[in-house]
Amino acid sequence: MTINNDKLDRQARRILRNNDRGGYTVPTSGLYPYQWNWDSCFAAWGFSVFDVKRAWFEIHTLFTGQWDTGMVPHIIFHKRADGYFPGPDVWGVDRIPHTSGITQPPVAATLIRSIYEADKRYGRVHIDLVYGRLVSWHRWFMKNRVDNGMVAITHPWESGRDNAVDWDAAMQAVDPTGVGEYVRRDTSHVDPEMRPKKADYDRYLAMLYYGREAHWDETTIRKGSPFRVGDVGMTFILLRACRDLLHMASELDHLTHEIEGWIAELEEGVKRHWNPDGYYDSVDLRTGKFTGSLSSASFLCWYAGIDSPEMKVKLEEVLSKVNFAVPSLDPQDERFEPLRYWRGPVWGIVNTLIGIGLDESGHTLLSERLRKDTQKLIAEHGFYEYFSPTDGTPAGGDSFTWTAAIWLTWAGPHAKGRL
């Protein structure tokens, strides 16, 4: 098969343009009609390759949704999209623009640093404007969500890995009684066999309603919510984000002591994520038990600046079992499903973060394996949301923003392949 890389570059740029809604980018048309937090950061990174002005516009629009507490929500409802569920009326957040009541992986500082360093002259005024907002968001995490150095999520959607097996045991403590009738939009756009099951969705909504009834007060939710999990992916991502925030602080001549303290606290938390079975794992903070999930998030250790010979062995074992890496769950796990949302498929954005970390840690051969796998998946199957690790079958949304973005920044032959 002959691959026309120039054509794919043009297609990736066209996807970003087509998904542009005037200051913010939707993940894909129809399935996700609003601005999603970490999707938007990847979109900005992608735009920075060919339109740095538009990249910064994306970032500033994202932060219009920031709460007074510092939290940056996972969805910002700029314009009403009839039929989407759960929409702003369900979340019940009393602010403009309307938002959801939970957050998402804080990749912003890392990707903003990359956008800034690509064009410091243009970016200086923008980095000055957004730096304080990033500090405020990180401070919110450290105050409200860091338990013994591990980053806690209060809803699976916060993790970005909505349906991962990491949350299965903890979700059993959530009572879905009384959720009532509702109509999901996702299963009208995508094969239901590729999406979370109804039993899971009932519990997602039960947790949403609990948060709404608590008026999204973090103290109330910390004390009473049945679901609170130390997410290994979130811990690694926040740790990396704090390292990049520290770099920005030094360059901008801001005080660094507070950020250095955050990094030290999170590094201690990483140790608590180590499952004695030999891998980094999430922890149910209500029971203290490991979730028993060797997931793609487990391999974000290098991205966070944590080298691990044991994890390198685990990664090589996982790679030997699939044709395309990295699956979102170890294929040997009995819960593995190659096309079910976050329970087996390959996600290009996670490959990107893992691959960048491997490259920075000197594991260049493994990093290149991930990049070539991602490149082949996109070139042969299209800019889909995710893919089967066994045969490359594309799944989820098509013409997906963050898949186009990582093609331009990391995966494609013309990309620089690093932050």
C-alpha positions in Angstrom: 0.0 0.0 0.0 1.4 3.4 -1.1 0.9 6.1 1.5 0.6 9.7 0.4 1.8 11.5 3.5 1.3 15.0 2.0 -2.4 14.1 1.4 -2.7 12.8 5.0 -1.2 16.0 6.3 -3.7 18.1 4.3 -6.5 15.8 5.5 -5.5 16.2 9.2 -5.5 20.0 8.8 -8.9 19.9 7.1 -10.3 17.9 10.0 -9.1 20.5 12.5 -10.6 23.3 10.4 -13.9 21.4 9.8 -14.3 20.7 13.6 -13.6 24.3 14.4 -16.7 26.0 15.8 -15.3 29.5 16.1 -12.8 29.7 18.9 -13.1 26.1 20.1 -12.9 22.7 18.4 -15.3 19.8 18.9 -13.8 16.3 19.1 -15.9 15.2 16.1 -19.2 16.3 14.5 -22.3 14.8 16.0 -21.0 12.5 18.6 -19.3 15.2 20.7 -20.8 18.6 19.9 -19.1 20.7 22.6 -15.6 21.7 23.8 -14.0 18.9 25.8 -11.0 19.8 28.0 -8.1 17.6 27.0 -9.4 17.1 23.5 -9.2 20.9 23.2 -5.6 21.0 24.4 -4.6 18.4 21.8 -6.5 20.4 19.1 -4.5 23.5 20.1 -1.2 21.5 19.8 -2.3 20.4 16.3 -3.2 23.9 15.2 0.2 25.2 16.4 1.9 23.3 13.5 0.3 25.6 10.9 -1.7 28.3 12.7 -0.3 29.4 16.1 -2.8 32.2 16.4 -5.7 29.7 16.3 -3.9 27.5 18.7 -3.8 30.2 21.4 -7.4 31.1 20.7 -8.3 27.5 21.5 -6.5 27.7 24.8 -8.0 31.0 25.9 -11.5 29.8 25.0 -11.0 26.7 27.1 -10.2 28.8 30.1 -13.4 30.8 29.8 -14.9 27.8 31.5 -12.6 27.9 34.5 -14.4 28.1 37.8 -13.6 30.5 40.6 -12.2 27.6 42.5 -9.6 27.0 39.8 -11.1 23.9 38.4 -11.3 23.6 34.6 -14.4 21.5 33.7 -14.3 18.6 31.3 -17.1 20.0 29.0 -17.9 23.7 28.2 -21.3 24.1 26.6 -20.7 27.2 24.5 -23.8 26.6 22.3 -26.8 24.4 22.8 -26.8 21.2 20.9 -30.3 19.7 21.1 -30.5 16.0 21.8 -27.1 15.7 23.5 -27.3 13.9 26.8 -26.3 14.7 29.5 -26.5 18.4 28.6 -26.1 21.6 30.7 -29.5 21.3 32.2 -28.6 17.9 33.6 -25.3 19.1 35.1 -27.0 22.0 36.8 -23.9 24.3 37.0 -25.0 27.9 37.5 -22.5 29.9 35.5 -22.0 31.3 32.0 -20.8 29.6 29.8 -22.4 26.5 31.2 -20.1 23.6 32.0 -20.1 20.1 33.5 -19.2 19.7 37.1 -16.1 17.6 36.9 -12.6 18.0 35.4 -10.4 16.0 33.0 -6.7 15.0 32.6 -4.6 18.2 33.0 -2.5 17.9 29.8 -2.8 21.7 29.3 0.4 22.9 30.9 2.5 20.4 28.9 0.9 21.1 25.6 0.8 24.9 26.2 4.5 24.8 27.0 5.1 23.0 23.6 3.0 25.6 21.8 4.9 28.4 23.5 8.3 27.1 22.8 7.5 26.6 19.1 7.1 30.4 18.8 8.1 32.2 21.9 8.0 35.6 20.3 4.3 35.3 19.4 3.5 33.3 22.5 5.0 35.5 25.2 1.9 37.6 25.8 -0.3 34.5 25.7 1.8 32.5 28.2 1.7 35.5 30.5 -2.1 35.6 30.3 -2.6 31.8 30.9 0.1 31.0 33.4 -1.9 32.2 36.4 -4.9 30.2 35.3 -2.7 27.0 35.0 -1.3 27.6 38.5 -4.9 28.0 39.9 -6.0 24.8 38.3 -3.0 22.8 39.6 -3.5 24.3 43.0 -7.2 23.1 42.9 -6.0 19.6 42.1 -3.5 19.6 45.0 -6.0 20.9 47.5 -9.0 18.9 46.5 -7.9 15.8 44.7 -4.5 14.6 45.9 -4.8 11.9 48.5 -1.5 10.6 49.8 0.1 11.9 46.6 -2.3 10.1 44.3 -4.8 12.1 42.1 -8.3 11.1 43.0 -11.2 11.1 40.5 -14.8 11.3 41.7 -16.3 10.2 38.4 -14.9 7.8 35.7 -15.4 10.5 33.0 -12.8 12.6 34.7 -10.1 10.1 33.9 -10.6 10.5 30.1 -10.6 6.7 30.2 -14.3 6.6 30.9 -15.0 2.9 30.7 -11.7 1.4 31.9 -11.7 -1.7 34.0 -9.9 0.4 36.7 -13.3 1.6 37.9 -15.3 -1.6 37.9 -14.9 -2.6 41.5 -15.4 0.9 42.8 -18.5 1.4 40.7 -20.2 -1.5 42.4 -20.6 0.7 45.4 -22.7 3.1 43.4 -26.4 2.6 43.7 -28.1 3.3 40.3 -31.6 3.0 41.7 -33.8 6.0 40.7 -31.7 7.1 37.8 -34.9 7.0 35.7 -35.3 6.8 31.9 -32.9 8.6 29.6 -31.8 8.5 25.9 -28.1 8.2 25.2 -26.8 10.1 22.1 -23.5 8.1 21.8 -25.1 4.8 20.8 -27.0 6.5 18.0 -23.7 7.5 16.4 -21.5 4.5 17.2 -22.1 0.7 17.5 -23.4 0.1 21.1 -20.9 -2.9 21.2 -18.1 -0.3 21.2 -19.6 1.9 24.0 -20.1 1.5 27.7 -23.0 -0.8 28.7 -26.2 0.5 30.1 -25.4 -0.8 33.6 -22.3 1.3 33.6 -24.1 4.4 32.2 -26.7 4.1 35.0 -24.0 4.4 37.5 -22.3 7.3 35.7 -25.5 9.2 35.9 -26.1 8.3 39.6 -22.6 9.8 40.3 -23.5 12.9 38.3 -26.7 13.4 40.2 -24.9 12.9 43.5 -22.5 15.7 42.5 -25.3 18.0 41.4 -27.2 17.5 44.6 -24.0 18.3 46.5 -23.8 21.5 44.4 -20.4 20.2 43.2 -18.9 21.0 46.6 -15.6 19.2 46.8 -15.7 18.7 50.6 -19.1 17.2 50.5 -18.2 14.9 47.6 -15.0 13.8 49.3 -16.8 12.8 52.5 -19.9 11.2 51.0 -19.4 10.0 47.4 -19.1 6.2 47.1 -16.7 6.5 44.2 -13.2 7.9 44.8 -10.3 6.3 43.0 -6.6 7.2 42.8 -6.1 7.2 39.1 -2.6 6.2 38.0 -3.1 8.0 34.7 -4.1 11.3 36.3 -1.3 11.1 38.8 1.3 10.7 36.0 -0.3 13.4 33.8 -0.5 15.9 36.7 3.1 15.2 37.7 4.3 15.8 34.2 2.2 18.9 33.9 3.7 20.3 37.2 7.2 19.7 35.8 6.3 21.7 32.7 4.6 24.4 34.8 7.8 24.6 36.8 9.8 25.2 33.6 7.4 27.9 32.6 7.7 29.5 36.1 11.4 29.6 35.9 11.4 31.2 32.4 8.8 33.8 33.4 10.7 34.6 36.7 7.8 33.5 38.9 8.3 31.8 42.3 8.8 28.0 42.0 8.7 26.8 45.6 5.0 25.9 45.6 5.3 23.9 42.4 8.4 22.1 43.5 6.4 21.0 46.6 3.7 19.6 44.4 6.2 17.6 42.3 7.7 16.1 45.5 4.3 15.2 46.8 3.2 13.5 43.5 6.5 11.6 43.2 5.7 10.1 46.6 2.2 9.3 45.4 3.6 7.4 42.4 5.2 5.0 44.9 1.8 4.2 46.3 0.5 3.3 42.8 3.0 0.4 42.6 1.1 -2.8 42.7 3.2 -5.6 44.3 2.2 -7.7 41.3 4.7 -5.7 39.4 3.2 -2.7 37.7 1.7 0.8 38.3 -2.0 0.5 39.1 -5.0 2.6 40.2 -6.2 2.4 43.8 -9.7 2.4 45.2 -9.4 5.1 47.9 -12.5 3.9 49.7 -11.2 0.4 50.2 -7.4 0.8 49.8 -7.3 -2.0 47.2 -5.5 -2.0 43.9 -7.8 -2.2 40.9 -5.7 -4.9 39.2 -5.5 -3.2 35.9 -2.3 -3.2 33.7 -3.6 -0.5 31.4 -2.1 1.9 28.9 -2.2 4.5 31.7 0.3 2.4 33.6 2.8 3.1 30.9 2.6 6.9 31.3 5.4 6.6 34.0 8.1 7.7 31.5 5.9 10.7 30.4 5.9 11.7 34.1 9.7 11.4 34.3 9.7 8.1 36.2 11.9 5.4 34.6 11.1 1.8 35.4 12.9 -1.3 34.2 10.0 -3.4 35.5 7.5 -1.4 33.4 9.7 -1.7 30.3 9.5 -5.5 30.6 5.8 -5.3 31.0 5.5 -3.1 28.0 7.6 -5.4 25.9 5.4 -8.3 27.0 2.2 -6.4 26.0 3.7 -5.4 22.7 4.5 -9.1 21.9 0.8 -10.0 22.2 -0.7 -7.4 19.7 -0.2 -6.2 16.2 -0.7 -2.6 17.1 0.3 -0.9 20.4 -0.6 0.2 23.0 -3.8 -1.5 23.9 -5.8 0.2 26.7 -5.8 -3.1 28.7 -3.4 -6.0 28.8 -4.6 -8.5 26.2 -4.1 -11.3 28.8 -6.6 -9.8 31.1 -9.9 -11.7 30.9 -11.8 -8.4 30.7 -10.0 -7.4 27.5 -12.3 -6.4 24.6 -10.5 -5.1 21.5 -13.2 -2.8 20.4 -15.0 -1.8 23.7 -14.4 1.7 24.8 -11.2 1.9 26.9 -11.3 -1.9 27.6 -8.8 -2.9 25.0 -8.6 -0.5 22.0 -5.5 1.6 20.9 -5.8 5.3 21.4 -3.4 7.5 19.4 -3.2 10.2 22.0 -2.1 7.8 24.7 0.5 6.3 22.4 1.7 9.8 21.9 2.2 10.5 25.5 3.8 7.1 26.2 6.0 7.4 23.2 7.2 10.9 24.1 8.0 9.7 27.6 9.9 6.7 26.2 11.9 8.9 23.9 12.8 11.4 26.6 14.0 8.5 28.8 16.2 7.1 26.1 14.0 4.2 25.1 14.0 5.3 21.4 13.3 1.9 19.9 10.2 1.4 21.9 9.1 4.9 21.2 9.6 4.4 17.5 7.5 1.2 17.6 4.6 3.1 19.1 5.0 6.0 16.6 5.1 3.6 13.6 2.1 1.6 14.8 0.1 4.8 15.3 1.2 6.1 11.9 0.1 2.8 10.2 -3.2 2.7 11.9 -4.1 6.2 10.8 -2.7 5.9 7.3 -4.5 2.6 6.6 -7.7 3.1 8.5 -8.3 6.8 8.8 -8.5 9.5 11.5 -10.7 7.5 13.9 -11.1 7.9 17.6 -9.6 4.5 18.4 -8.6 1.1 16.8 -8.4 -2.6 17.5 -4.9 -3.6 18.7 -5.3 -7.0 17.1 -6.3 -6.1 13.5 -6.5 -2.3 13.3 -10.3 -2.1 12.9 -11.2 1.5 13.3 -13.9 2.4 15.9 -15.6 5.3 17.6 -15.9 8.7 15.9 -14.4 9.4 12.5 -12.6 12.6 11.4 -11.5 12.9 15.1 -9.8 16.1 16.1 -7.1 14.7 18.5 -6.2 11.9 16.0 -5.6 14.5 13.4 -3.6 16.6 15.9 -1.2 13.9 16.9 -0.7 13.0 13.2 0.6 16.5 12.7 2.6 16.8 15.9 3.9 13.3 16.6 2.8 10.3 14.5 3.1 11.5 10.9 6.4 11.3 8.9 6.6 15.1 8.8 5.9 15.5 12.5 8.8 16.3 14.8 7.8 13.4 17.1 8.3 15.1 20.4 7.0 17.9 22.6 
